[in-house]
Amino acid sequence: MQSYLVLILFAITLVVAQRRPKIDPERQFRVVYEWKVLDFAYPSESARVAALYEGAYIPQNNIISDVKPFANRLYVTVPRMLNGVPATLGYIVSPHNNGRTDPEIEPFPSWEMNEEGNCSAFQFVQGIAIDADGVMWVVDSGAVSTLIPERRRHTCPPKIVLLDLKRNGSVISRYEFPTEVASHDGNYLNKIVVDDAEGGFAYITDNSGADPGIVVYSRRQMASWKVRESNSMRAALNAVSFAINNVNLNFSIHIDGIALGPYFAVNNDRNNVVLERNVYYSPLSSYHLYSLPATLLRDPNFARASPRQKYEAVTDYGLKVSQTDGMIMDNQGILYFSLLKEHAIAQWDSFRPFTLENQPIIAKDETHIQWTDGFGFDEEGYLYVVINRLHNFVAGRLNVNEVNYRILRSKVGALSYVYTGRRGPEDAPELVHLYNKTQYEPAYIVGNSVTASAPKFCSGSSLIAIISIFFLVFSMK
């Protein structure tokens, strides 16, 4: 009898071992940088001490929001939500070029370009984008101290500035948004994606309480307009209240995350292919994902269309399991997005239906994934993610003795959406996506890395092993 039990236990052990998938360590999300509080690369220690003494630098008042890699740098944004933020745009070097896990942030392009109160400089930068030519598109709302109602002020008009990263951030162009597009005393310009069509466009979310919408900027025309659609761009009442790590939140935040999808053909005429891209978006306080065609957003007449015309142009893809802040599309049509109350990151192949089954969670951890914000791809196939505990920051519960900010990365094997190729109908049968080539198993962070979860079913070889051993057991009776 004991020998039978040994054989049965051996069979179970074999099955469990075979159910554990082999995961490429490079594909695991790993913590590459982490900070308790942020520090900056002051020119001297005396300059840092002076900034601390004068209140120009208050360490616990600084938070990372976005990350975009380029060359050997990770560009990060530090929005001036509170007082004491010395620079709102900066960079750190890529992980393989730096031994520190909590590097100082170098203001970019310079300290002077981050001077508070100087309208030629950056005041409040939360979202940035880098196009395929190495041009950084910087959105500046012009506000400071946005989390302090009695001190919040728009010191400067909102603007978008283009910087040449191949020339160490020299200014290419600067454009101030008119107040009818982005209110000079109430806008909250947030996240941005860039489109290479027709000389270059930017689509920017404005989640201001009074006038949310998508701000569209044409680089060629040096003009802008705003598309407003109340049903899809305003907060949903059923998604306003939620909790993260026992912090109860009541956020009525309008359109926030935004992503630019891949090209697809809208007709079947091989001799006259018409291509389109969707601009995906979601209010933070919402469980839904929406989109509008990019061609409509690029048409200033659409901004003046009737509410019914705009409503009918919106696609509602359905439900997510949680509210979302950051999101990004890769060059294969895969959308990566945060699930805030799930402490998770999910993905969706935009060529498949937006069902919960097609939104696998690829990373989940209650310690290391507390509020996922900005995303960014490098040119080696790595996806970088900002984790910033924003729920603690806005609630005044930041503990400076704990790690509060992290940058994770995973080798997903794709590039940014700005490298998306144009596809016609002849390509449709052969469309090969990252999802099909190297599909993720759902993955969960453990410590500073990620392991994949086991498949739900046994493999064929596991079943054969079980059957063989049971035959052997019964033949011994």
N, C-alpha and C positions, 0 to 999 in steps of 0.2 A: 504493500500500500504506500509506503514511504517513497518508493521509487516512482510510483505514479504521480504523487504530489510534486516530486522534484521535476519531472518532465513537464507537468502542467505549468509550474512556476517558470520554468525555462522558456516555455512557449509565450507566456505573458510578457516576460522580460524582453524577448526577441521582438514582439510586436511593438512594445513601447519604444524600444530603441530605433526601430525602423520608422516609427511615426515622427521622430524628431528630424525635421528637415535640416539639410546642410545649407547654412547661410554664409554668403560671402561677407567677411568682416567689413569690407568697404561699403557694403550696402546697409549696414547698421547705422542708425542715427547715433552719433557720438557727440559729447560735449567737447567743443574745441576751445571755447573761451567762457569764462564765468567771472562775475564780479559781485561783491557785496555792495559796493558803491562805485560809481564811475570816477575816474581821475583823468586829467588832461595833461598833455605834454607842454607844460609851461617852459618858457625859455630859461628859467632859473628857479631855484628853490625859493629865493626871496620874492619872486613874482607870485608864486603859489601862495606863500604865507600872506602877502599883501591882499591877494584876492579873497582869501579866507577871512581875513580881518575886516575887509570892507563889505563883505556879503556878496561880492561878485561871483563867488564860487561857494555854493552850499552843497556838499557832496550828496546828501540824501535827497536832494531835489532834482537830480538828473536821472533820466530814464532813456534807454535805447528803444527806438520804435521800428526802424527799417534797416535793412542790410542789402547792399548790392555789390557783388564782387566785380572787379575788373583788374586785369593784369595780376600783380602780386599784392593788391590791396582789397580790403573789405571796407566799403564806404558805409557809414552809419549815420543815422539821424538822431538828434537829441532835442526833441521839441521843448520849447520854453513854456511848459505847463505851470511851473512854479518859478519863484525868484531864484537867483543864484546859478543860472546856467550859462557858463562862459562861452560856449560854442554850440550852435545848433546843427552844424554839419561837420563831419570829420572822417577820419579813416584810421584803421589799424592794419597792420600787415597780415597777409594770409598765414594760416596756422603753421605751415611747413617752413615759414621764414622767421619765426619768432618763438623763443623758448618760454615766454611768459604766458600764463593762462589768464591774467587780468591786465592786459596791456593798457597803457595810457592812450587816450584818444588824441590824435593830432588834428587840430582844426584845419578845415579845408575850405577854399584854397589857401586861406591864411587867417591869422587872428583878426586882421583888419576887416576881412569879408564876413566876420561873425560878430561885429561890434553892435551891441544892443543900442537902439535908438538912432542908428545910422541907416537911413532908408536906401542907401546904395549897397548896404550889406544885408545879410540874411538875418531875419528876426525869429521866425518860427517855421522850421522845416520838419515835416513829418514824413512825407513821401517823396521818393526820388525814383527815376528810371534811367537806365543806360541803354542807348540804342546800339545797333550793330556797327555803327561807325565810331563808337567810343565817345559819344556825346552824352553827357549827363544832363537830364532835364530836372531842374530843381524847382519845386513848388513852395512858395513862401506866403503864408497867410497874412503876414505883417503884424501878427498879434504877439503879446507876451503875457505871462501869468494867467493863462486861460482857465486854470482851476481855482482861481481866487476871484470870485465875482466882484468884490469891491476894488480889486486892483487890476482886473483884466482891462487891457487897453490895446487898441490897434494903433500902434505908433507909426505905422507906414502902410501905404496901399499894398494890396496883395499883388504878387507878381510871379512870373515864371522866368527863370534864368537858365540859359544853356551854356554849359562849360565843356571845353575841349579837354578830355582826360589825357590825350596824347601830347598836350602842351601844358601839362601840370595845372589844369583847371583855368586856363585863360577864358575870359568871358567872350562868347560868340554873339549872344544877343540877350536882350532884356525886354520884357513886355509887362506892363501894368494892366491888370484887369479893370475894366470899367465897373463902376459900382452897381450897374444894373445886371452885371454878370456875376460878380462876387462882391457882396456888400463890404464896403470899406470899414464898417464898424460891427459886423456880425458874421462874417464868413468863417467857415472851418474847413478850408481846403485840406484834404487828407491824403488819399492815395492816388497814384497816377500810373497809367500805362501809355505806351507810345506806339503809334502806327506809322509805318513807312509809306503809306499811300499818299499820293498827290502832294509830295513835298514835305510830308511829315505832319502828323497830328498828335495831340495829347488828349486823353480822356481822364478827367480828374473828378473824384468824388468830393462833393461839398456837403457835409452832414450837419450844417448849421441847423439850429432848431427852427428858425423861422422860414428858411428858404433852401431846403435840400434839393439836390439835383446833380447832374453830370455837366461839368464845365468842359467845353470843347475848345481847344486852341489850335489854330492853323499856323504852322511855322512859316509857310510860304506867303500867306496873306497877312500875317501879323494881325490876326483878328480872333475874336472869341465870341462864344454865345453859350447859352445854358439851356439844357433840356430838363424839364420838370415833369414828373409823372407821379402823382400822389399815391396811387395804389401800390406801386412796386418800390418806390424810393423812400417812403416814410415808414417809421417803426410800426410793428404790429403789436397790438395790445396784449396778445397772448404770449409774447416773447420778451416783454419788458423786464420781468422779474425772474431771476435765476440765482444760483449759488455756486461759488467756486471755493473749494476747501473751507467750507463753513463760513464764508463771507457772503452775506446776502446782498444782492445788487438789485437796484431798480433803475435800469438804464433805458431811457427812451432815445435811442441813437438811430438816426436815419441812415441813408445809404453810406456804406463804408468800404467794404472790400470790392475790388474790381479786377478783372482779368480779360485779356484779349485772346480770343480763340483762333484756331487754325483756319486757313482758307478752305473753302469748299465750293463746288460748282452748284449754281442754282438753276442750271438748264442742262439739256442733253445734246446741245448743238456743238459738236466737236470743232466746227469751223468758226464758231463765235462764242467761245466759252465766257460765261459771266461768273465772276468769282465774288465771294462774299466772306466776311468774317463777323462773328458775333462778339459783342462786348458783354461779358457776364458781370453781374453785380448782385449785391445783397445788402440790405440794411443790417447793421449789427443786431438790432432787436428784431429778428425775423428768423423763421425756420425755412424760408423759401430761397431758391436761386432763380434769378431772372436774367433776361438778356434783351438787348436791342441790336439790330443790324448796324454795323459800323458805317455803312453807306448812308443810312438815315441820320446818324449822329453828325456826320461830316457835312450834311446839308443844313445851312443856317435857316432855311425855310421850315425845316422840321421843328425847330425850337419854337416857331410861331404857330404850329399846327394846333388844332382843337384838342381838348382833353380826350375826347373819344378817339380821335385818330392816333394819338400817342398810346392810349390804353390798348388799342387793337394791334399796335406794332410790337408790344411787349410779349415775350414768351415766358410763361411761368413753368419751370421744369418740375416743380413739386417740392417735396419735403426733404430737409436734412434732419438729423437727430438732435442738433444743437445750434445755438447761435454761432456766427462766424465773424471773425475779425479779418485776419490776413488771408489772402489767396493768391495763387499765381498759376499761370498756364505754361507748360513746356512747349518745345517745338514739335512734339508728337501729338498734341491735342489732349494731354493729360492735365487735369486740373487738380492742384493740391490746395487744400483748404483746412482751416482750423475748426475744431469742434470744442468750443470753450468749456462748457460745463462737463464734457466728457474727458477733459485733459488729454486731448487726442489730436492727431493729424490724419486726415483722410485723403483719398484720391478718387477721381472719377474720369473715365475715358469719355470724352465729349462726343465720341461717335457712337456711344451706347445710350440706352434710356437712362434717365436720372432716377433710378430706383434705389432703395436702400441696399439691395443686394449688389448693386454696381458702385457702391461707395465704400470700399473696404477701408478699415482703419489700418494705417501702416505704422503708427507709433502711438503709444498710450502710456502715461505714467503720471501719477498724482503729485509726484515730487518735482520731476524735471520738466514737466510740461504744464506750467501754470500760466495761462494766457499766451497763446501763440499770436504773434503780430506779423512782422515783415518776413517776406521770403525773397530769395535771390539765387540765381544759378551762376556758376562760374563756367569757364570754357573747357573744363576737364570733366564735366558731367556730375559735379557735386551740387546738391541742393542745400542751401544755408537757410536756417530758420532762427528768428529772434523769439526768445521766451522772456517776458519782462514783468510778470506778476502785476499787471496793470490794475487788477482789482484791489490789491493791497495799496498800491501807490495812490490811487484816487481816494481811497478810504482813509488815508493817513495812518495805515497800519504797517508801513514798511519797517522791517527789523534789520538794522544795519549790521547785525552780527550773523546774519544768514546770507547765503547766496541768493541774490534777487534777480540777476540778469544772466542769461545764458545765450550763447550761439551754438546751435547744433548743426551738424551736416551729415549728409548721406550720399553715397555714390549711386545716384539713380540712373546714370547713363544717358541723360538727356541735356539739352541746352535750353536757354531762355526762349520764350515765345518770339522774341525779336528776330530769331533765326528761322522762323517757320517758312517753308517753301510754298510756292503757289502750286496748287494741284487742279487739274482739269478732270472732266468726266472719264477720260481714258485711264486715269490713275485709280479711280474708285475701287475696282475689283481687287487691286493689288495693294491697297492702303495697308501699310504695316506700322503698327504703333508700338510704343514701348510696352503697353499693356499686354500685347500679344507676344512680344519677343522675350521679355524678362519680367513676367508678372510677379508683383510683390505677394508674399505671404503676409497676413496681418502680423505686425511686429510691435513689440512692447519694450520700452526702455527699462533696463535693469542697471542701476548704478549709472555709469557714464557710457553705456553702450546699449544696443538693442538686440534682442533675440526674437526669432520668429515663433509664432504660435504653431501648434501641431495641426495638421489637416484633420478634418472631421472624420474621415473614413480611413480604414486600413488599406494599405497598398495590396496589389494582387499577390506579391511575394509573401507578405505577412499572412494572408489567408491560406496560401499553400503550405506554409510552415506549420500553421495551427492544425490544418487537416492531417498533415503527415504525422505529426506527433500524436494526435488523438488515435489515428489508426494503429500506430505503434503501441500505444498504451493498451488498447483493447485487444490487440493480438497477443499481448503478454498475459492476459487473464487465463 
